[in-house]
Amino acid sequence: MSSILKGYYDRLKSEMLCPTSLQGKEDVLFGNLHELYTFHNDVFLKDLENCISTAELVALCFVQRRDTFYQLYSFYCQNISRSERLRETLSDTHLFLQECQKRLGHKLPLAAYLLKPVQRITKYQLLLKDLLRFSDNGICTKELQNALDSMLIVLKCVNDSMHQVSITGFPSDLAQQGDLMMQDSFQVWTESKKDIRLRIKSRQRHIFLYQKSMLFCKQTFKASNNKSSYEFKNSVRMSQIGLTESVRGDTKRFEVWLKGRQEVYTLQAPTTCVKQKWVAEIKRVLLNQLEELKGEKIKHNNFNHEGLKQAISWDTPNIILSPPSRSIIIESNFETSNRNSKCNSINERFTNFNTVDGPSGNHLQEKWTWSSDCSNSEDKPCLINKNISPTGPQDMDT
């Protein structure tokens, strides 16, 4: 990293003979390589040197720096495609870059060295696996496993973030959608009571799950550069969806839906494991929204957080959330071991908080209703507040 920064980056900043097409383009060409170098040289290397004789302390270095790894490497990896496009489109840079390479004595061109950080982030988990394999100490094994889990999370998040830079046609700012949680390809069936044509057949869609929305994209592949891009088709806001965890007859399917099933998206994952991960992540996002809603209601009604915790149990497993001041939908579907029997589902409606006057002043009042039904993608009673409206255009292409 140091030699690249000195031999290329610094020369671009100071060299009078720098090609005009590269002037002011250092940050595009190199991304945040300088920040990566500073982190490793001034921070992480010193962390490792201070605990090199104790494996569990080495593991803690990775756990404690996990967020920094993600932030730095996700930015760098997302910039790789911009750097490649810049190098491909500029024809007058070849001789200049060759001269820099010759001065440094490098056997490989700049492009090969710019891929080194991408390769490095994939190797940490391999090194930690080796350490874990040769560890026979209980405490050490636990810390190394935590470190390995941390770096696998970083690797997954970095990989996900690289996919999102290839999204095209999104009408707003992706940064406003919150953190990217997951991305994967699904078979998607779209049902709408407004347009029966949407029920005809499934479509292959690449879905990006953000904190605030789910994006449905069509994946396209360009043979010329061996890369994929994702054409935006439509989106749904996480604050307006309902979730059905299981669809009868297929363990790889689940549903997200809007406005009392006026619009239903049936998603079939490539494997049951992928489906379970997505359902769990969606539920986690919705539970976080519930916590935010709870906080807003506490503030509105002058309740402190601890008082609300004592008054109500929030240990409800499957939460489907609508926006603040609207209903929250809970729907779980469990298939019995007998495939011929009807599956059981629970629809639980949690209405808005209301305050009522009592002898001791305002207090919190809740209303709950329960019903049983079977998850079979048929029309169901409207459970969500009527004010909720679906978002995003309907996808009509094939």
LOVO-282190 format. One record per atom (N, C-alpha, C, O): residue in three letters; x, y, z. Coordinates in pm, whole numbers, plus 50000, padded with zeros to 5 digits. Each point is the difference from the previous one (the first is absolute). Layout:
REM LOVO-282190
alaXYZ/...
***
This chain:
REM LOVO-282190
met500834988050000/met499175012050000/met500875012550000/met499735009749928/ser501314990050154/ser500875011750010/ser500675003149868/ser500075011649959/ser500424978049973/ser500705002549873/ser499055005249893/ser500385008549919/ile498394986550080/ile499015004849903/ile499695014750024/ile499935008049907/leu499894995550220/leu499675013950033/leu501155009349964/leu499785011049949/lys501464984850078/lys501155008549970/lys500315000449852/lys500325010549944/gly499584977849991/gly500424999249860/gly498965004349899/gly500355003849889/tyr498394995850148/tyr498935004149908/tyr499235012150053/tyr499965010649937/tyr499444987850181/tyr499115010350055/tyr500735013350018/tyr499535010449955/asp501654989250112/asp500725012550026/asp500475006649872/asp500025012349990/arg500374979649911/arg500455005749872/arg498835006549926/arg500165010449936/leu498674983450073/leu498835006249937/leu499685013450064/leu499515009249934/lys500764991950195/lys499695012450072/lys501035011049971/lys499695011850009/ser501554984249957/ser501065010049989/ser500685000449863/ser500655010049968/glu499234979749953/glu500734999149873/glu499465009949898/glu498805000449973/met502115007749972/met499605009949901/met499574993349869/met499215005649924/leu501344982350049/leu499694993249876/leu498814990550011/leu499764991949911/cys499515009250197/cys498824991550019/cys498995002549887/cys499705011549970/pro499784978049968/pro499025001949892/pro498825008550046/pro499514998450112/thr500045010449803/thr498895008850037/thr498744992050031/thr499175004450080/ser500674984149856/ser498814991850023/ser499974993850139/ser498954995350044/leu502205004750026/leu500064994550135/leu500095010650108/leu499944996950119/gln500215015549841/gln500125010750099/gln498705001350080/gln498915001249943/gly501234998550189/gly498845000850087/gly499214987150012/gly498934999850061/lys501584989249880/lys499294987150002/lys500654989950094/lys499714988149992/glu501155016750098/glu500714990650088/glu499054991850086/glu500184988050018/asp498805018650035/asp499074993150090/asp499154989849925/asp499574990050059/val500185012349813/val499274990249920/val500894988149969/val499564988550008/leu501705014249958/leu500924989449963/leu500374991150118/leu500124987849985/phe500075018350133/phe500504992650115/phe498984998250112/phe500264992750096/gly498595013649894/gly499014998850106/gly500565005150131/gly500665010450004/asn499094982350104/asn500505003950133/asn501214991650040/asn500154996350116/leu500725000649785/leu501194992050028/leu500875006450107/leu500614993050081/his499455020249921/his500815006950099/his499464997350141/his500784998050093/glu497905001949923/glu499414997250132/glu500254985450041/glu500254997250117/leu499694993749786/leu500294986050030/leu501444998550050/leu500264993050097/tyr500665013749834/tyr501404999250040/tyr500205005750141/tyr500684993950082/thr498735017549946/thr500135006250132/thr499454991050110/thr500604998750106/phe498254995149868/phe499394991150099/phe500914988150029/phe500244996850116/his500274996749780/his500834988350021/his501365003650061/his500484993050089/asn500115017749864/asn501355003550046/asn500005006150140/asn500884996950081/asp498155011749948/asp500015007450126/asp499124993950110/asp500195002950118/val498864988749843/val499044994950098/val500064984750011/val500414994750103/phe499194998349791/phe499824985650010/phe501314992650019/phe500064990550078/leu501005013649853/leu501304993650017/leu500485001250144/leu500534990450057/lys499275021350002/lys500415002050140/lys499144991550094/lys500514994850100/asp498205003849869/asp499154991150079/asp500574985950003/asp500104993950107/leu500255001049778/leu500504986349989/leu501364998550070/leu500254990050066/glu500615019849918/glu501334999350060/glu499925000050153/glu500874994350067/asn498125012049987/asn499875000850146/asn499494987050062/asn500074998250122/cys499424992649795/cys499444987750057/cys500364987749917/cys499254990349997/ile501895010149936/ile500344989449906/ile500224986650069/ile499884989649936/ser500445010350193/ser500294987550069/ser498754993450059/ser500084988850050/thr498795017949944/thr498774994750059/thr498904999749895/thr499525010449956/ala500094977550005/ala499074998549887/ala498655006450026/ala499415006049910/glu500074992850216/glu498685005750026/glu500005015149991/glu498985006149964/leu502175000250068/leu500105014649984/leu500085003949854/leu499485010449959/val501174981349962/val500015002349855/val498574999749947/val499615008349917/ala499604982150131/ala498604998949958/ala499225012750036/ala499185004749921/leu501085000750197/leu499305012050043/leu500285011849910/leu499155008849983/cys502064991649958/cys500325010949907/cys499015000549885/cys499565010849959/phe500084977649989/phe499064999449888/phe498585003650044/phe499285006949929/val500344988450189/val498665003050050/val499845014950025/val498985005949963/gln502005000350100/gln499925014150036/gln500065009149878/gln499445011050002/arg501224984649892/arg500165008349879/arg499044996149889/arg500175004349886/arg498834987650146/arg499104995049895/arg499335011249922/arg500014999949877/asp499425009850192/asp499295010849932/asp500925008249912/asp499625004249891/thr501614998050156/thr500975007549919/thr500344992349874/thr500095005849891/phe500124981150121/phe500264991649883/phe498885001649898/phe500245002049881/tyr498534997050167/tyr498865000849908/tyr499945013649931/tyr499855000749878/gln500265009950199/gln499895013449942/gln501085002749897/gln499725005149892/leu501524991550140/leu501105002849910/leu499974991249876/leu500155005049888/tyr499654982050131/tyr500084990949887/tyr498765000549912/tyr500104997949879/ser498745004750178/ser498805001049917/ser500125012049907/ser499634999249883/phe500895012050168/phe500195011849914/phe501024997049892/phe499785003349883/tyr501324990450154/tyr501054997149902/tyr499484990549892/tyr500225002449881/cys499114987150159/cys499514990249904/cys498935005749908/cys499944996449883/gln499225012350170/gln498995006449916/gln500655009049896/gln499445002049892/asn501715003550138/asn500685009149908/asn500764992849890/asn500405006249901/ile499824980850115/ile500794992549902/ile499455001649859/ile500765002249905/ser497924996950080/ser499405001049866/ser500215014049941/ser500235001449880/arg499705008950205/arg500265013849951/arg501445001349953/arg500275006349898/ser500644987850178/ser501415000649963/ser500264992749868/ser500755004949915/glu498624983650067/glu500164992549876/glu499475007749880/glu500645000449896/arg498185005850119/arg499435007649889/arg500895011849962/arg500165003249883/leu500435003150218/leu500895011249973/leu501234995349921/leu500385006549902/arg500224982550138/arg501194995149932/arg499684995249858/arg500845001149911/glu497964993650069/glu499624995049868/glu499715011249901/glu500264998649881/thr499215012550168/thr499585010749910/thr501105010149969/thr499855008049908/leu501244991850168/leu501085009849979/leu501144993549922/leu500664990950050/ser499565013849830/ser501024993949913/ser501385006350016/ser501004994049960/asp499085018050098/asp501295007050007/asp500724997550132/asp500985006850030/thr498564983550048/thr500614997550130/thr500994988349998/thr500744997950095/his499254994749796/his500764987549996/his501495002250025/his500604993350084/leu499995015949845/leu501445002350013/leu500365005450138/leu501034996450057/phe498125012349996/phe500265005650133/phe499984989050107/phe500894999550085/leu498114991749909/leu499904989250098/leu501144990049982/leu500504994450098/gln499885003349778/gln501134991049976/gln501295005650059/gln500814992550056/glu499385020549932/glu501195006450056/glu500014998950152/glu501054997650060/cys497805004250003/cys499904998450146/cys500344985750041/cys500714997850098/gln498794992649827/gln500274985950029/gln501494997049989/gln500564992950084/lys500085012749812/lys501434997649980/lys500825005950113/lys500954993850045/arg498705018150001/arg500735006450109/arg499904991950129/arg500954999250077/leu497884994849946/leu499804992150121/leu500624986149991/leu500224993450102/gly500085002149778/gly500544986649982/gly498954989250019/gly500334988750034/his498405014649944/his498924990450015/his499894991049877/his500115004749887/lys499674982550135/lys499844990749889/lys498605000849939/lys499814996949883/leu499225007250199/leu498615000549955/leu499535014449983/leu500535009050065/pro498494993249846/pro499475013649982/pro499165004450119/pro499704992150090/leu499925020649910/leu499255005850111/leu498724992550031/leu499674997950117/ala499594997949780/ala498714993350021/ala500144987950091/ala499124997450082/ala501964995149904/ala500194988050082/ala500185003650147/ala499524992950088/tyr501185018149939/tyr500245003950139/tyr498775006450063/tyr499814999250122/leu499365007149796/leu498775005950055/leu499004989350043/leu499075002850075/leu501134984849878/leu499134989150042/leu500484993550130/leu499274992150059/lys501935011249986/lys500554993950120/lys499125001950123/lys499784990350073/pro499705021749954/pro499115001550117/pro498754991449992/pro499534994950101/val499935003349778/val498824991649983/val500354985550034/val499224992950064/gln501965002949893/gln500444986350030/gln500314998450148/gln499764989450058/arg500765021250003/arg500394999250141/arg498794998050090/arg500064992050094/ile498855014949880/ile498844999150088/ile499404986049999/ile499324996050095/thr500934996449797/thr499514986249995/thr500924990350073/thr499594988750030/lys501655015449999/lys500974990750060/lys499964999950153/lys500434990250061/tyr499085020349999/tyr499995000450146/tyr499244988250060/tyr500464993850096/gln498385003349847/gln499204989150054/gln500714986549983/gln499824991050081/leu501005007649813/leu500764987649981/leu501084998650107/leu500224989050052/leu500455022049980/leu501044999750104/leu499394996950137/leu500564992450078/leu498285013549948/leu499344997450128/leu499524985550010/leu500024994250108/lys499555000149780/lys499614985950000/lys501194991150033/lys499854990250073/asp501335013249876/asp501204992350032/asp500355001050148/asp500334990150065/leu499585022249989/leu500265001750143/leu499014991950084/leu500374993750099/leu498385006649859/leu498964992850073/leu500234984949993/leu499774992950098/arg500685002449789/arg500224985649981/arg501094994650092/arg499944988550043/phe501055019949987/phe501114995550083/phe499895004650145/phe500944998750078/ser497905006749957/ser499805004650137/ser499334989050083/ser499024994049956/asp501525003450162/asp499404990150089/asp499625005950135/asp499684992850094/asn500365020649914/asn499655007050124/asn498565004949989/asn499635006349901/gly499574990850202/gly498585003449995/gly499745014849979/gly499235003849912/ile501415004750169/ile499805014549989/ile500525005049867/ile499355008149933/cys501824987150028/cys500585004149874/cys499124996149883/cys499805007949907/thr499674980050097/thr499134995249893/thr498765008849986/thr499585003349889/lys499855000550224/lys498815008549998/lys500305013649938/lys499225005049919/glu501905001050120/glu500365013249947/glu500324999349851/glu499635008949924/leu501064980550034/leu500324998449858/leu498744998049918/leu499905004949887/gln499124987850169/gln498754998049928/gln499255013349985/gln499415002649896/asn500625005750208/asn499395013349991/asn500685008449893/asn499355007149924/ala501994991950071/ala500745007549899/ala499674995149859/ala499825008049909/leu500104978850076/leu499654994349869/leu498615004449958/leu499795003849885/asp499254995650207/asp498635004349969/asp499985014749959/asp499285003749907/ser501505004550162/ser500055014249968/ser500515002449859/ser499435008149926/met501644985050037/met500575002249868/met499144993949889/met500005005149888/leu499284984250142/leu499064994649901/leu498865009849976/leu499535001549887/ile500025005250219/ile498975010349986/ile500525011649915/ile499305004949911/val501944999250117/val500605010949922/val500094996049854/val499675007949911/leu500784979950064/leu500154995349862/leu498664999849927/leu499915004149884/lys499054991250185/lys498674999749939/lys499495014249972/lys499445002649893/cys500745006350203/cys499525013849983/cys500745007149888/cys499395007549923/val501914990250067/val500785006049892/val499544994749866/val499855007549904/asn499924979450089/asn499524993949876/asn498645005749960/asn499775003149884/asp499334998250214/asp498685005749973/asp500115014349949/asp499315003949906/ser501575003850157/ser500135014049962/ser500545001649858/ser499685009849933/met501134980650021/met500535000649864/met498894997849898/met500065005349889/his498934986850148/his498884997749908/his499165012749983/his499535002849889/gln500285004850217/gln499085011349992/gln500515011249910/gln499205008049952/val502114992850024/val500515010449911/val499594997549856/val500145008849915/ser499364979150057/ser499584996749864/ser498505001749979/ser499484996449895/ile499825009250204/ile498575002949984/ile499825012149910/ile500625010450022/thr498544988249877/thr499735011149907/thr498515003450002/thr499154991450022/gly500575021349956/gly498615004449984/gly499255002750127/gly498805002749995/phe501864996650121/phe499295002950124/phe499745015050007/phe500935007949987/pro497804996350033/pro499655014249987/pro500425008750117/pro499865012249992/ser500664982150115/ser500365007850116/ser501444996950039/ser500744993749925/asp499655010850194/asp501354997950051/asp500034987250083/asp499284998850099/leu501564991749860/leu500084987450074/leu500445002250144/leu499634992450089/ala501175017949934/ala500485002750136/ala498855002950095/ala500144998150121/gln498735006649826/gln498845003250084/gln499234987550040/gln499085000950082/gln501274987649863/gln499294987750033/gln500594993050123/gln499504989550040/gly501525016250018/gly500654993750116/gly501044989949957/gly500364999349883/asp500114992850212/asp501034990049971/asp499444988749916/asp498844996150014/leu502004998849896/leu499644988149924/leu500194987850088/leu501114997650048/met497834994749974/met500044988650089/met500324987049927/met500824992150046/met498515005749840/met500174987549926/met499705002549853/met499355009849965/gln501144981149950/gln499655000249858/gln500074985949947/gln500914992350034/asp498135004249881/asp499974986449945/asp498984999449887/asp499195009249982/ser500864979949942/ser499074998149888/ser498854990950041/ser500204990250072/phe498595013249881/phe498794992550033/phe499134998549876/phe500065008049906/gln499124981550097/gln498844999549911/gln498895007750070/gln499734997650117/val499635011549812/val499005008650063/val498684999249924/val499965001949878/trp498974995350196/trp498645000849946/trp499345012450060/trp499995001750122/thr499475006849793/thr499355012250046/thr498514999049978/thr499554997649887/glu499685004350217/glu498544999849992/glu499475013750037/glu500415005950100/ser498684999049821/ser499385012950028/ser498524999249967/ser499614995349893/lys499575009250201/lys498575000149975/lys499625010349895/lys498894999749945/lys502035009650027/lys499735010349899/lys500314995249860/lys499445005149903/asp501464985150084/asp500434995649867/asp500214984950001/asp501024995250049/ile498034997449897/ile500054985450002/ile501144994749916/ile500434988750020/arg500105019449885/arg501074995349912/arg501274997050077/arg500824992049954/leu499365014150162/leu501214997950077/leu500084986150061/leu501044996150052/arg497874996249942/arg499994986650058/arg500414989449900/arg500084988250036/ile500195015549841/ile500174990149894/ile501224991250022/ile499894987849997/lys501285018150026/lys501214991850013/lys501005006950091/lys499875011850034/ser501134980550004/ser501045005250089/ser501075007249919/ser500114998449879/arg500685009650192/arg501135006849940/arg501224998050088/arg499884999050122/gln501285000449817/gln501244999450076/gln500385014250039/gln500145008849916/arg500024993350215/arg500345013350048/arg501154999250101/arg500084990850081/his500795019049911/his501055001550101/his499515010450099/his499715011449963/ile500204984650163/ile499385008650101/ile501075005150097/ile500844992550049/phe499095020449978/phe500895006550095/phe499165004250121/phe499035007549987/leu501364987550130/leu499285003350122/leu500765010950075/leu501104997850050/tyr498295013949958/tyr500545011150077/tyr499195001650128/tyr498974993550019/gln501515015150068/gln499295002550124/gln498625005949974/gln499064997350075/lys500815010749820/lys498755007249978/lys499194994949881/lys498845003849984/ser501744987749934/ser499264995549882/ser500584987149943/ser501134996350029/met498064997149889/met500444988549921/met499965004249854/met498975004749951/leu502144993549978/leu500085003649859/leu499954987349915/leu500744990550024/phe498375009549876/phe499894989049906/phe500675004149870/phe499595009949938/cys501424982850020/cys500775003649882/cys500084988249903/cys499894988450039/lys500315014849835/lys500224989949897/lys501484999349970/lys500615010049960/gln499984978450058/gln501434998449979/gln500304998049852/gln499384991849933/thr501575015850017/thr500464998649862/thr501494997250000/thr500725004650089/phe499744988149813/phe501404996049995/phe500615004649868/phe499464997649892/lys501695009150119/lys500715004749882/lys501214991149976/lys500954999750079/ala499004993049811/ala501094990849968/ala501305007449969/ala501094994550017/ser498805018049938/ser501195007649962/ser500955002250116/ser501224999249983/asn498235003550135/asn500875002350116/asn499764989950113/asn500555001450109/asn498624988449862/asn499764989250098/asn499455005350132/asn500384995250107/lys498725014849884/lys499455006050120/lys498495000749993/lys499415000249892/ser499985000150225/ser498545001050010/ser499605014150040/ser500755007150067/ser498064996749891/ser499405012450048/ser498564996950039/ser499454989749961/tyr499955019350117/tyr498684997450055/tyr499085011749967/tyr500145011050053/glu498924986349857/glu499065010349956/glu498835001050098/glu499264990350019/phe500595021250042/phe498955002050100/phe498624998649936/phe499745005549893/lys499384987050176/lys498644998149952/lys498975006150094/lys499185008049956/asn500844988550169/asn499095006050097/asn500524997750141/asn500974992750019/ser498385013450077/ser500444998750139/ser498805000350092/ser498925004849964/val501284990050157/val498995000950105/val500675005350126/val501154996450028/arg498165011950046/arg500565005550123/arg499824990250114/arg498934994050016/met502115004450063/met499954990550110/met498975004150105/met499494991450073/ser500205021349936/ser499035004750097/ser498564996649961/ser499085002750076/gln500724991549805/gln498654997449952/gln499744985449964/gln498964996949942/ile501974994250091/ile499834986349954/ile499464990950109/ile500175002650119/gly499184986649838/gly499684988850085/gly500874988349956/gly500454999649886/leu499774991050202/leu500874988749971/leu499294986950031/leu499464998450110/thr500544992449796/thr499544986450023/thr501204990949989/thr500624999149894/glu499714994350214/glu501274992750008/glu500034987349914/glu501054996549947/ser497834996850040/ser499984987349929/ser498804999349907/ser498905004650033/val501324989849850/val498934997949902/val499804985149986/val500954992649975/arg497825003050041/arg499704985649998/arg500434993749868/arg499685005049892/gly501044983950119/gly500394992749881/gly501425002549955/gly500504992949913/asp500185017150143/asp501375002949958/asp500755006450115/asp499685011250041/thr501314982050012/thr500765005150115/thr500965011149962/thr500595006350088/lys499574996349784/lys500935010649957/lys499295013249973/lys500645009849960/arg498044990750060/arg499245012149969/arg499555007450125/arg499764994150105/phe500155019049880/phe499365008650100/phe499385011849926/phe500205001649880/glu499035006550193/glu499265010949937/glu500265013250072/glu500155000550122/val499895010149801/val499875013550055/val498835006549927/val499804997849881/trp499425010050192/trp498775005249941/trp499655013750056/trp500485004250105/leu498675002749820/leu499615013650032/leu498485001150010/leu499264992649935/lys500315016650147/lys498605004450004/lys499034988250006/lys499154998449912/gly500994993450192/gly499074988950017/gly499984990449884/gly498954994949962/arg502255002549981/arg500184990749889/arg499385005149871/arg499664992149912/gln500205021150076/gln499645005749870/gln501114997549899/gln499764998449881/glu501465001350169/glu501164996349919/glu500804989750078/glu500325002150117/val500004986749818/val500744989250065/val501194996149913/val499864997849880/tyr501325001550183/tyr501204995449932/tyr500404986650063/tyr500414999550116/thr499484989949807/thr500434986850047/thr501434997749951/thr500265000349880/leu500644997550213/leu501414998749968/leu500444985550022/leu499784994350107/gln500824999949793/gln500574986650013/gln501515000949998/gln500605003849899/ala500024992950212/ala501455000650014/ala500654988049932/ala499344989949978/pro501945011149989/pro500684988449939/pro500124988050093/pro500024988649954/thr500065013950178/thr500074989250098/thr499175003750123/thr499675011750021/thr500014978450058/thr499285002450125/thr500835008550095/thr499475008550071/cys501834989249930/cys500905007650088/cys499965014849966/cys499945008450090/val500094994949781/val499935014149958/val498675006050044/val499965011350049/lys498964981349932/lys498695004850042/lys499955003150149/lys499485010450040/gln501064980650040/gln499985002050145/gln500815012350040/gln499595007450090/lys501534994849845/lys500835011850031/lys499265012949965/lys500065009750075/trp499244990249812/trp499275012049960/trp498835002850094/trp499775011450039/val499504978249996/val498875001950092/val500515005450134/val499405009250057/ala501694985149991/ala500555004550129/ala500465014649992/ala499815007650094/glu500814996249794/glu500515013849987/glu498855009949986/glu500055010950058/ile498924985549867/ile498845008849986/ile499335002050136/ile499615011150035/lys500254978050040/lys499395001150132/lys500845008950091/lys499475007850079/arg501864991149909/arg500885008350083/arg499825014849967/arg499945008450089/val499984994849782/val499795013949958/val498675005150054/val499925011350048/leu499064980549944/leu498685004250045/leu499955001450152/leu499325008950052/leu501394982550019/leu500075001450144/leu500695012950040/leu499625006550097/asn501424997249827/asn500675012850026/asn499045011749978/asn500035009850074/gln499134989049824/gln499015010449976/gln499005000750115/gln499555010750039/leu500114977550014/leu499084999750114/leu500615007350120/leu499315007350072/glu501984990649949/glu500675006950110/glu499965015149979/glu499805007650095/glu500394996949780/glu499925014349971/glu498605005350024/glu499825010750057/leu499184981649898/leu498615004050023/leu499705000850148/leu499335009250046/lys501184981050027/lys499794999950144/lys500605012550063/lys499405006250088/gly501814997449865/gly500655012050054/gly499225012749969/gly499925008950084/glu499514991849795/glu499205011749964/glu498775001150088/glu499625010950041/lys499754977849988/lys498805000350083/lys500335003650144/lys499235006950068/ile501914988349977/ile500435003750136/ile500175015050010/ile499555006450095/lys501124999249804/lys500265014350002/lys498695007849994/lys499835010150068/his499244985249849/his498735007049981/his499164999850127/his499325009750032/asn500734979350040/asn499154998550117/asn500735002450131/asn499484997050108/asn501745008449881/asn500795003250119/asn500294987950087/asn500065000950122/phe500134987649812/phe500404988050072/phe501504998449989/phe500585002949895/asn500064992650211/asn501414996849987/asn500154985749952/asn499084991950013/his502085005049932/his500234987049936/his499864988450098/his499404989849967/glu501155011650150/glu499954989250097/glu498584997150045/glu499624988550021/gly499585022149995/gly498624998150041/gly499214991849899/gly499184991750038/leu501085010849833/leu499304992549897/leu500434985549999/leu499194991049979/lys502115006650043/lys500494986350004/lys499314992050110/lys499704988249982/gln500065018250130/gln499384993150111/gln498524997649974/gln499424990350049/ala499975018449874/ala498564999049979/ala499634989749895/ala498944993850009/ile501935004249891/ile499624991749886/ile501124990349967/ile501185003550010/ser498474984449953/ser501004990549952/ser500085001149849/ser498994999049930/trp502245002950020/trp500195001649855/trp500624987449940/trp500565000549890/asp499354988350179/asp500624987749950/asp499104993249898/asp499674988350015/thr499935019049881/thr499174994649895/thr500874996349882/thr500745008649951/pro499224979050001/pro501024995349908/pro499965005849860/pro501055003149945/asn497774998549996/asn499935003449858/asn499225012949981/asn498775000150010/ile501945010649964/ile499365013149998/ile499995005449858/ile501045000549934/ile497785003450019/ile499895006549871/ile499495013950027/ile498975001950064/leu501765007849886/leu499825013550049/leu499505009349892/leu500394998849884/ser498765010550154/ser499595010849912/ser500515013050059/ser500564999950109/pro499255011449822/pro500625012450046/pro499485004450136/pro498974995150046/pro501765014250020/pro499545005350128/pro498565004949992/pro499585005649898/ser499674992250209/ser498595003750010/ser499124991349912/ser498865003749971/arg501664984849985/arg499194990849924/arg500104986250062/arg500724998050097/ser498564992449846/ser499954986750059/ser501294992449978/ser500755002849907/ile499504987450180/ile501114990949986/ile499434986149978/ile499144995550076/ile501344997749820/ile499454987049964/ile500984989150038/ile501205001149974/ile498284988550087/ile500824988450035/ile499364987849937/ile498854996850029/glu501894996549886/glu499444988249935/glu501074989449988/glu501035002149935/ser498744986350129/ser500934988949991/ser499254988049948/ser498834998050031/asn501854994149889/asn499374988149944/asn500884988150029/asn501195000149970/phe498234989450089/phe500754988350036/phe499354987949934/phe498814997550019/glu501954995049907/glu499474987949938/glu500144988450097/glu501064998250060/thr497914993949955/thr500064988350086/thr500764988949930/thr500205000449879/ser500224989750199/ser500754988949941/ser499134991949906/ser500524993549910/asn498185006850110/asn499084993049911/asn499715008949880/asn499305010050013/arg501214986349870/arg499855008449883/arg498565000949953/arg499655009449929/asn499514981250110/asn498615000249956/asn499125008750088/asn498885003449963/ser501645000250154/ser499195008150089/ser500155014649966/ser500965004049933/lys498115004050113/lys500075014349975/lys501075006350087/lys500154996450117/cys500595013049823/cys501015006850081/cys499325010350088/cys498915004949970/asn501764998250138/asn499465009750094/asn500735013249984/asn501225000349981/ser498055010250025/ser500645013249996/ser499355008850105/ser498844998050038/ile501915011450006/ile499515009350101/ile500125014149945/ile501095004349962/asn497815002650034/asn500035014149963/asn499725008050125/asn498964998550064/glu501995009849969/glu499875007650124/glu500085014849966/glu500935004549934/arg498115002850111/arg499975014249970/arg500265008150124/arg499324998750102/phe501715009649887/phe500335008850112/phe499625014149960/phe500665005949914/thr498294999550146/thr499525013149960/thr500835010950062/thr500894997450080/asn498805014949883/asn500775011350049/asn499895001350151/asn499004996250061/phe502065009349998/phe499945003350141/phe498915010650021/phe499865009349920/asn499394989350186/asn499045010250037/asn500195003350147/asn500334991350080/thr499455021149954/thr500055003750142/thr498585002550048/thr499205006449932/val500524988650186/val498695002150060/val500205005550140/val500994997050067/asp498055010749976/asp500095005850134/asp499574989850103/asp499004993049982/gly501745006250125/gly499674990950109/gly500235006950132/gly500365011850003/pro499434981150104/pro500185005950133/pro501395005450021/pro500185010050070/ser500824983549870/ser501385004650021/ser500545007749881/ser501215001349984/gly497895003849933/gly500465007749885/gly500004991649875/gly499404989249995/asn501285015949901/asn500054992949872/asn500704986650015/asn500994998850073/his498514991149859/his500724987349994/his499824994049862/his499165004449921/leu501654985450050/leu500054994249867/leu498924989449985/leu499804991750089/gln499535008449798/gln498954990149975/gln500324992849869/gln500365006449901/glu499514980350099/glu500274992249881/glu498774992049961/glu499164996450083/lys500745000749786/lys498934991549950/lys500624989249912/lys500825003149913/trp498804984550108/trp500544989149922/trp498844991849942/trp498994997850067/thr501164997849808/thr499034990849942/thr500764988549936/thr501075002049944/trp498364986050064/trp500644988149948/trp499074993149901/trp498785000550013/ser501824993149887/ser499224991649909/ser500904989249944/ser501225001649997/ser498204987549958/ser500764989149941/ser499634998849853/ser498845001449963/asp502184996049955/asp499784998649857/asp501154991849944/asp500944996750072/cys498985000049801/cys501034992149935/cys500705008449895/cys499345006949923/ser501984992650073/ser500765007749902/ser500024992649869/ser500774990549982/asn498395013949924/asn499954993349870/asn499925009949886/asn499584996749890/ser500845015950139/ser500065010549899/ser498645004449950/ser499925007549903/glu498984988050163/glu498685004749962/glu499735013550065/glu500725004050092/asp498265002949862/asp499665012950056/asp499614998750145/asp499324990550038/lys501115019050045/lys499714999750142/lys499395013350042/lys500095009849927/pro499294990650190/pro499405012550046/pro501055011050011/pro501174997350029/cys498405014949949/cys500915011450011/cys500365002450146/cys499135002050084/leu502164997749943/leu500465001450138/leu500735013050025/leu500155004350114/ile500325001949779/ile500805012150016/ile499115012349987/ile498994999849930/asn501405010650137/asn499275012549997/asn499735004449857/asn500894999049916/lys497945005950056/lys499615003649864/lys500805011549944/lys500025002049878/asn500655005650206/asn500775011449951/asn501284995849930/asn500615008049930/ile499804979550088/ile501254995449940/ile499764997549853/ile499014993749962/ser501875011349957/ser499904997949857/ser501284994249946/ser501085003750048/pro498864987549854/pro501214993949946/pro500855010449931/pro499505010149951/thr501804987350045/thr500925009149935/thr500704993249885/thr500114987849996/gly500355020349911/gly500794994749890/gly499114995649886/gly498904995050025/pro501545006649848/pro499234995849884/pro499944985049990/pro500924993150044/gln498015001649899/gln499874985749979/gln500874996049883/gln500075007049899/asp500584981650114/asp500924995049898/asp499224991749900/asp499434989850037/met500555014449836/met499214993049899/met500884993149897/met499484993149912/asp501865008650096/asp500834994049896/asp500234985450031/asp499694995450110/thr500824997349795/thr500264985850017/thr501474997450019/thr500404988450015/
***
